Amino acid sequence: MKLKRHIWIGILGLLWPLAAMAEGDDRRPTSDVRQYEGYTLVWQDEFDKDGRPAEHWSYERGFVRNRELQWYQPDNATVEGGVLIIEGRREAVPNPQYEEGSEDWRRNRKQAEYTSSSLTTKKSFRFRYGRVEVRAMIPTASGSWPAIWLLGNRWGWPSCGEIDMMEYYIANGVPSVLANACWAGERRFTPVWDSVAAPLSHFTDGDADWTSKFHTWRMDWDEDFIRLYLDDELLNTIDLSLTTNRGGDGRGMNPFSNEWSSESQRACTIDRVATFEGEANEVEGFGMYLLLNLAIGENGGTPDDSQFPLRYLIDYVRVYAQL
């Protein structure tokens, strides 16, 4: 007889401390909150209260982007044993937007064959500059596409700016951990990428158990650079002097420094409400918000159904401001 999911999670919670005593803290959640000289902690979620994630998280729903296979729903996110668990499931969900013969990929699928969750702070928290730390254990089975990322809260993509602290998927035919950022190119919906893809083997060759451990992803973001780290190894440095939008609704805006280009005066309508003009003006209220999600398919590859359910475990999310 198969044990139910919540029983397995309870057993896992009991085994984590035992494994940690034998093999170190990298196999279990931690309650230690690091303090850094020159920084102050301004936002965090330690995922220390079982049940639904805290109310500052909102959810993406349905088919959202990239022709991915999963149907996003809140039910696949739960907090238990000191971690947020985002679960990818092999289950059928009817698509209420289905339209026979539609050319829209979100509407021409009668149902989804997989479900998952995508959590964001879009409605509750945004920021500019500082340090972000996320400790997580990622699924790496074929089909998995977990991510820790940020989007700007103005304009469409890619004018809003995107920072990928972590993506795991198949890059150039190789399972890889990516550290990226993008902004708008000359043509609408055409991004300019600054991307680094580190082969998973770069990490597993040195530690055969790498995929069964927690790791810490960090972003250090100031007015000059975004630096992306994994377990203190620098993966990518993004020069913000090069990240001004070249086209789109946010033309002339640097989404990572929130400044209009000083090279020429431009005007842009923001959310159909206000118009901002001129040199080095900032857009009031513009900032980046956080996303945690587990996508399935597309860049993640063909799902290996024998590996489901997939579990993406997040120990904590912390945001520090520079003093």
C-alpha positions in Angstrom: 0.0 0.0 0.0 1.3 3.5 -0.9 1.6 6.0 1.9 -0.2 9.3 1.3 1.9 12.4 0.3 1.6 14.1 3.7 2.8 11.0 5.5 5.9 10.9 3.3 6.6 14.5 4.0 6.3 13.9 7.7 8.7 11.0 7.5 11.1 13.2 5.4 10.9 15.9 8.2 11.9 13.3 10.8 14.8 12.1 8.7 16.3 15.5 7.8 17.9 16.0 11.2 19.4 12.5 11.2 20.8 13.0 7.8 22.2 16.4 8.8 24.0 14.9 11.8 25.7 12.4 9.6 26.3 14.4 6.5 26.0 18.1 7.3 23.4 20.9 7.2 23.2 20.9 3.4 20.5 18.2 3.5 18.0 20.0 5.8 16.5 23.5 6.3 18.2 25.9 8.6 16.9 28.5 11.0 20.1 30.6 11.1 19.6 34.0 9.6 22.9 35.5 8.4 23.7 39.2 8.9 26.1 41.0 6.6 28.1 44.1 7.3 26.8 47.0 5.2 23.4 45.4 4.8 20.1 45.2 6.7 17.4 42.6 6.3 14.2 44.2 5.0 12.1 41.3 3.8 12.1 37.6 4.4 10.1 34.4 4.4 11.5 31.5 6.4 8.7 29.2 5.6 8.4 28.2 9.3 4.6 28.0 9.6 3.0 24.8 8.1 0.1 25.1 5.7 -0.6 27.6 2.9 2.3 30.0 2.0 2.0 33.4 3.7 -0.4 35.9 2.2 2.3 38.1 0.8 2.6 35.4 -2.0 0.1 35.6 -4.8 -0.2 33.0 -7.6 0.0 32.8 -11.4 -2.8 30.6 -12.8 -3.4 28.4 -15.8 -1.2 28.3 -18.9 1.0 31.4 -18.6 4.1 31.4 -20.8 6.6 29.6 -23.1 4.1 26.9 -24.2 4.9 25.0 -21.1 2.9 21.9 -20.2 1.9 22.7 -16.6 -1.3 24.3 -15.4 -0.4 26.7 -12.6 -2.6 26.5 -9.5 -2.2 27.4 -5.8 -2.9 23.9 -4.5 0.6 22.7 -5.6 2.4 25.0 -3.0 2.5 24.1 0.6 4.7 24.8 3.6 5.8 21.9 5.7 8.8 20.9 7.8 10.4 24.4 7.4 10.3 24.5 3.6 8.1 25.7 0.8 7.3 22.7 -1.4 6.3 23.4 -5.0 5.1 20.1 -6.4 4.9 19.2 -10.1 2.2 16.6 -10.6 1.2 14.3 -13.4 -2.5 14.9 -13.4 -5.1 16.1 -15.9 -6.9 19.4 -15.4 -9.6 20.7 -17.8 -8.8 23.9 -19.6 -11.8 26.3 -19.1 -10.5 28.5 -21.9 -10.5 25.7 -24.5 -11.6 26.7 -27.9 -11.5 24.1 -30.7 -9.4 25.2 -33.6 -7.9 28.2 -31.8 -4.4 29.2 -32.8 -3.7 30.4 -29.3 -1.7 27.7 -27.4 -3.4 28.7 -24.2 -6.8 27.9 -25.7 -6.2 25.0 -28.1 -5.4 22.5 -25.4 -8.4 20.7 -24.1 -6.7 19.9 -20.8 -3.3 20.2 -19.1 -1.5 16.9 -18.3 0.6 18.4 -15.5 0.1 20.9 -12.7 2.5 23.0 -10.6 2.7 26.4 -8.8 4.2 29.8 -9.5 4.4 32.2 -6.5 5.1 35.9 -6.8 5.3 39.0 -4.6 3.9 41.2 -7.4 1.1 42.5 -5.2 3.0 42.9 -2.0 6.7 43.6 -2.3 9.1 45.2 -4.8 12.5 46.7 -4.5 15.6 48.1 -6.2 19.2 47.3 -5.2 20.4 45.1 -2.4 21.2 41.5 -1.8 18.8 38.5 -2.3 19.4 35.1 -0.9 17.4 32.0 -1.7 18.3 28.5 -0.3 16.7 25.7 -2.3 16.9 22.1 -3.4 16.0 21.8 -7.1 14.5 18.9 -9.1 16.7 17.9 -12.0 14.6 15.1 -13.6 13.9 15.5 -17.3 11.1 18.0 -17.8 12.0 20.1 -14.7 12.3 23.8 -15.1 12.6 25.4 -11.6 13.4 29.1 -11.3 14.2 31.9 -8.9 13.7 35.2 -10.8 12.5 38.8 -10.8 10.4 41.0 -13.1 9.8 44.7 -13.2 6.3 46.0 -12.3 6.0 48.3 -15.3 5.6 47.7 -19.1 5.4 44.3 -20.8 8.2 41.9 -21.2 11.1 42.4 -21.9 10.9 46.1 -21.3 10.2 45.5 -17.7 13.5 43.8 -17.2 14.1 40.2 -16.1 16.7 38.8 -13.7 17.1 35.0 -13.4 19.0 34.2 -10.2 18.5 30.6 -11.1 17.0 28.6 -13.9 17.6 24.9 -14.4 16.9 23.4 -17.9 18.4 21.9 -21.0 20.7 24.5 -22.7 22.4 23.6 -26.0 21.5 20.0 -25.3 23.1 20.0 -21.8 21.4 20.1 -18.4 22.5 23.4 -17.0 22.1 25.9 -14.2 21.6 29.4 -15.7 22.2 32.9 -14.4 20.7 35.6 -16.7 19.2 39.0 -17.2 17.4 40.5 -20.2 16.0 43.8 -21.3 14.3 45.2 -24.5 16.0 45.0 -27.9 15.2 47.2 -30.9 12.1 45.2 -31.9 9.0 44.6 -29.8 9.2 41.4 -27.7 12.8 40.9 -28.7 15.1 40.7 -25.7 18.8 41.3 -25.3 20.2 38.6 -23.0 23.3 38.5 -20.8 23.3 34.8 -20.0 25.6 32.2 -18.5 24.8 28.5 -18.6 26.9 26.3 -16.2 26.6 22.6 -17.0 25.1 20.7 -14.2 28.2 18.4 -14.4 30.3 21.4 -13.3 28.7 20.9 -9.8 28.0 17.2 -9.7 31.5 16.2 -10.8 32.7 17.6 -7.5 29.8 16.3 -5.5 27.8 13.3 -6.7 25.1 14.1 -4.2 24.7 17.7 -5.3 21.1 17.3 -6.5 19.9 16.0 -3.1 21.3 19.0 -1.2 20.2 22.6 -0.5 22.2 25.3 -2.2 22.2 29.1 -1.8 21.6 31.4 -4.7 22.5 35.0 -4.2 22.2 38.3 -6.1 24.2 41.4 -5.3 22.6 44.4 -7.1 23.8 48.0 -7.0 23.7 50.9 -9.4 26.6 49.5 -11.5 26.3 45.7 -11.6 24.1 42.7 -10.9 26.2 39.8 -9.7 24.7 36.3 -9.5 26.2 33.6 -7.3 25.7 29.9 -6.5 27.1 28.8 -3.2 29.4 31.8 -3.3 30.7 31.0 -6.8 30.2 34.0 -9.1 28.4 32.8 -12.2 27.6 36.1 -14.0 28.2 39.8 -13.7 25.8 42.1 -15.6 27.1 45.6 -16.4 24.2 48.0 -15.9 25.7 50.6 -18.2 24.7 48.3 -21.1 21.1 47.4 -20.1 19.1 50.4 -21.4 16.0 49.3 -23.3 16.5 49.9 -27.0 12.8 49.7 -28.0 9.3 48.9 -26.8 7.1 50.9 -24.3 10.1 51.4 -22.0 12.4 52.7 -24.7 15.3 54.7 -23.1 14.6 53.3 -19.6 17.1 51.2 -17.8 14.9 48.7 -15.9 17.7 47.7 -13.5 18.6 51.2 -12.4 15.1 52.9 -13.0 16.5 55.8 -14.9 15.7 57.3 -18.3 18.6 57.6 -20.7 20.3 61.0 -20.4 21.3 60.9 -24.1 18.0 62.3 -25.3 14.6 63.3 -23.9 11.9 60.7 -24.4 8.2 60.3 -23.3 6.5 57.1 -22.3 3.0 56.3 -21.0 3.1 54.2 -17.9 0.0 52.1 -17.2 -2.1 54.6 -19.2 -2.0 56.9 -16.2 1.0 59.2 -16.2 3.6 60.4 -18.7 7.2 60.8 -17.7 9.6 62.8 -19.7 13.2 64.0 -19.7 16.6 63.2 -18.6 17.4 60.7 -15.8 13.9 60.8 -14.4 12.8 57.9 -12.3 9.4 56.1 -12.6 7.6 56.4 -9.3 6.9 53.0 -7.7 8.9 51.0 -10.3 10.8 48.1 -8.9 11.4 44.3 -9.2 9.3 41.6 -7.6 10.2 38.0 -6.9 8.9 34.8 -8.5 9.4 31.2 -7.5 8.1 28.6 -9.9 8.4 25.1 -11.2 7.7 24.9 -14.9 7.4 21.6 -16.8 8.4 20.9 -20.4 9.7 23.2 -23.1 13.2 24.2 -22.1 13.0 21.6 -19.3 12.8 18.9 -21.9 10.4 16.0 -22.3 9.0 15.0 -18.8 10.1 11.7 -17.4 6.7 10.6 -16.0 8.4 8.0 -13.8 10.0 10.8 -11.7 6.7 12.5 -10.7 5.8 14.0 -8.5 8.6 16.6 -8.8 9.5 18.5 -5.7 11.2 21.9 -5.6 12.1 22.8 -2.0 12.8 26.4 -0.9 14.2 26.9 2.6 14.0 30.7 2.8 13.9 33.9 0.8 15.7 37.0 2.2 16.2 40.5 0.9 18.8 42.8 2.3 19.2 46.5 1.6 22.5 48.3 1.5 23.1 50.7 4.4 
